Amino acid sequence: MAVDIDLAGRIALVTGAGSGIGRACALLLAEAGAEVVIADLDADSARRTADEITAAGGSARYEQLDITSVGQCAEIAARHSGALAPAVLVNCAAIWTIGAFAAMDAARWQRDMTVTLHGPMILTAALVPAMCSVGGASVINIGSDAGRVGERAQVAYSAAKAGLAGFTKSLAREVGQHGVRVNCVSPGLTRTAGSAEFVDAVPAEVVRRNYPLGRLGEPADIANLVVFLASDRASWITGQIISVSGGYTMAG
């Protein structure tokens, strides 16, 4: 007797869905039956993800979106209201700079903070009013265990992801009365094109020592939890920061 997750009839908007974790989330949400809106600053990558979904028989369309633009977020919210309001919002878009904080150009780390923390807040603020009219809506923020424990050479990124965790909890308290759940999936180090240079520099013995399951994450690992949180099977879960890190962090 199989247990399936069925998201048919629901619209899911995923940011940063042109590649990496966002792409994996979009593909799996579509496989579960959702109509997926692929939002990415890179229109070409967004289109490729949407085309991949439709070629597999799913439903998807793409939007070029700068999540740091209040105007663009308002425009996308205007196009996705009423019957087109998303039941699922996955805030995945982020950027990071690796390097010593004291030696980093302030404009660079401020940009990292703006995209990684302010962007999800701007877009969520635009979409949440419409989502409150959708029964059982779910906001899923993609955090990072860097925001839970801090990582050297990732100061701004760690700070932004820690802020995203606080945003998750506070917003969950505000919108729960409208049936909207807000949770944060917190990956450990995950193999993506964006992290490849950093991942390739991590010695195998470090992975074995720090990750009890003996491997780094794959985008599908995060997508599996995202789809669960998007579904009615997670209807009693909100305001949570859930690590998907192979045991790298075990904080409560």
N, C-alpha and C positions, 0 to 999 in steps of 0.2 A: 504494500500500500504506500504510494508515493506521497510526499508532502511537497506541494508546489507553492510558489509565490506568484500571484496573478495581479499585475498592475494595469490590466486592460482598462481603457477608458480614462486613464489619468495622464496628465501632461507633466513631464519632468523637465526642468530647465537646469542645465549643468554648465557651469563656467569652467574655463580652462579645458574644455572638452576636445580640443583639437589634438591633444597628445597626452601621453602619460596616464596618471591616475584618473584625470577627468575623462579621457577617452574610454578607459576601461569601465568607468561607472556608467557612461552613456550607453556603451554596447550592452552591458548586462541589464540595465533598466529597460532597454528596448527589447531584449530577449525575454524579459518578464512581461512584456506587453504594453509598456508605457509608450506614449508618443513623446519623443525626446526633442527638445530644443537645444541645439549645440551652440553654445555661446563662447566666442573666443576672440581675442584681439586680432589674431591671425585668421583672416577670412578663408584663406586657402586650406589651412589645416582643419578648420571647422567644416568646410564643405566636404573634405575627404572623409571625415568621420560620419557625416550625415549620409554621404553616398555609400559608405560601407554598410551602414544600418539598412538603408533601403534596398541595397543589393541582396541582403540576407532576408528580405521580406518584412522588415520592420518599418516603423513610421518615424521619420525624423526630418527636421529642417534646421537651417543654421542661421545664426545672427552674428554679425561682427559687432563686438561690444568691448568698450573700454570701461571696466567696472569702476574706475576712479572718476568717471564723468557723471555728475549728477544729472545733466541733461540727457545723456544717452540712456541712463538707467530709467529715467522717467519715461522716455520714449518707448523703451521695451516693455515697461509696465503698462503703458497705455495700450499696446498691442496685445497684451496678455492679461486681459481683465474679463470679468463676466464668465461666459462659458469657456473662454480660453485661459482662465487663470490657472497657473500651475498648482498641482497638488503636491509637487515635490520640487524643492530648490536645493541644489547641491553647489555650495560655494567652494570651488576647488582652485580657482586661479590664484597664483602666488608667484613671487620672485624672491630670490635670495642672492646675497653676495657673500662669498667665503673670504675671510681675511680678518686680521686683527682690527678690532673696533677702533682703537685709538689712532690707527694709521689710515683709517678709511675716510674718504671724502664724505662730508656730511650730507651733501645732496644725494649721494648714492644710497646711504642707509635710510634717509628720509623717504626716498622713492620706494625702497623695499617695504617700509612700514605702511606707506600709503596704499600700495597694491594689495599687500597681504592682509592687512587689518581693516583699513578704511574702505577698501573696495567692497568686500563682503557686506559691510555695514550699510554702505550706500545702496547697493542693489537690494538687499533684504528690506530696507526701509521702504523702497519703492514698490516691492512686490507683496509684502506682508498684508497690507489692507485687503487686497483681492484674495489672498490665500485664506484669510479669516472666514471667507464665505464658502470655502471648499471643505467639505466634511473630511476630517482626518488628515489634514495637510501636514507636511513634514519638511522642516528646514534642516539640512545636514551640512554642517561646516566641516571642511577637511582641515584638521589642525596638524599637530606634529608633536611627537614626544620631546622634541627640542624645546617646546613651550612648557613642558612639564618638569624637565630636569635641567634645562639649559645646556647649550653645546658651545664649546670654545670655537672661535672663528665664525660663529653664527649668532652674534649678539642681537642684531636687529631682527633677524628672522625668529629667534627664540622669543624675543619680547613681543613681536607681532602675534605669534601663535599663542602665547600666554594670554594676550589680550583677547584673542578670538575665543578662548575657553571661557573667559569672564563674560564676554558678549553672549555666548551660548546660554549660560546659566541665567543671566538676567533676563534675556529675551524670553526664555522658556517660562519664567514666572509671569511675564506680561501677557503672553498670547495663549497660554494654556486654557484660559476660560473660553477661548474661541475654538478649541479643539485642535490647535496647531502645536505640534511637538517640535522641539528644537534640540538637536544633539550634535555632538562633535566627535568625529572619528579621528583618532590620533595615531598616524602611522609612525613606525620606526623607519630606518633607512630603507628606501625602496628603489628598485632598479627602474629608472626611466631615462629617456634621452637627456633630460635636463640635469639629472644627477650622475650621469655616466662618468664624468671626469673624476668626481669625488668618490664614487663607489669603486672605481677601478684602482684607486689609490689605497683602499682599505685592505690590509693584509688578511689572508685567510685565517690566521691564528687569532686575530682580533675578533673576527666574526664568530669563531667558535667559542671564544672566551666570553663575549658580551651578549650573544644571542643563544639562549638555552636550546632553541630548536635548530640551531646550527646553520642557518641560512639568512640571507637578507630577504626583504619583502619584494613581492611582485605586485604590479597594479591591480591584478585580479583579487589579491588578498583583501585589499581595501574595498573594492567594488562589491565583494560578497556581503560585507557588513552594511554598506550603503543601501543595497537593495532590501535587506532585511529591515533596516530602520525606516525605509520608505513605505513599507507594507503595514497592513493591519496587524500583522503578527507582533509588531512592536508598539501596539497602541497604548501600553502602560509604561512606556519608556520616554522620559523627557528630561532635559537639563543635565545630561550625562556626558562625560568625557571618556571615551572608550578607546583604549590602546589596541592597535593592531600592529604589534611590534616583535612578534616571535619571542616575547619574554624579556625584551631589552629593558623595559621598565615594568615594575610590578606595584606601583603606587595605587592606592585605592581611589 
